[in-house]
């Protein structure tokens, strides 16, 4: 039985979908105003593992992910400038609808390239915020009709005091929440936690739509509610995101969605991934100092090495990034790759006849996506001399791990003449039992970009 940690209840629960055999899953996608940093990408790796585990358990998964290309203000709490508007200024582009669209599509394409390189399949449905404003307006009308909204000079605002479950997800203490704690003081708001559904007080914003609430644009929170309801229904199984979404964004999503539909709970299971942190603190795009996947690649790391690095920690644990840690992940990944290629060369065939490892692997991943334990099971299996179907098991494990094991193959390369000469000298040194010279020549070969393995059939050279 698959167990998932539900943020709403703060405990692991058996996963029981609304419709037997099916799983509806909404993932908060990127705001496309800059490149995704590797902390952002850790969240999407976690969500990919979740989807793969559901499919491993034979659920038919419908995954929906949004692209936020309007309405996400600099603060999650309805203040500041739209992030895409700020990005235009950052890149020295003249403000226009066309330049804003070009910017959004540029970073959307970059994000999709990143997830492709990390072996993350695209969701069942992509949905851009700008293409679903009609649905947002209709949802806001339902909220207003049910008396959960009121007008201010800034637009239409949600009245959180009327929604009795507002504090549930974030375990918020609303009595202690004072104006200025999460948001800038706004004397027109009835409660410090009230939030914008529709924004009308930014006349210079490039994207504006007509509505019964006035000319303006949607608040960020309403976007996810409207799009998830459109594609997954008024109640669905799983909603994912980072832990930073819990106290404001996801809390507000629940409030407005249940206020509109009258359905409780709107979503059964809420899953949140922890931060990737740097030794000096959380990675942030607002500071302008962050690492992208391309930076790692430029330093010689394959994207799937970073994926392996992330799998080494549970998604609900903070993961501290370091290049030393990434080097360790690279060594493990290269070792795994070598074993896979070796097993493929042996020509192993046959089905998975589980000798216990598949059950252990399933038990690990079904225990709230325990990827560190799943990796440990994999390495134990590879060390076990009694297992004769290692490749079959690895490929089965990789349905969840997503490390591209099926595509791994021996790289074809030509050994330079100077390395061939060194190999001959090293072979002569070994025959003469001159181990010191043998080791010296090995180091010379390594300096030229090759490694030497001593096998029963003699020296074997590989690219380092």
Order of alpha helices (4+ residues) and beta strands (2+ residues): beta-beta-beta-alpha-beta-alpha-alpha-beta-alpha-beta-beta-beta-beta-alpha-beta-alpha-beta-beta-beta-alpha-alpha-beta-alpha-alpha-alpha-alpha-alpha-alpha-beta-beta
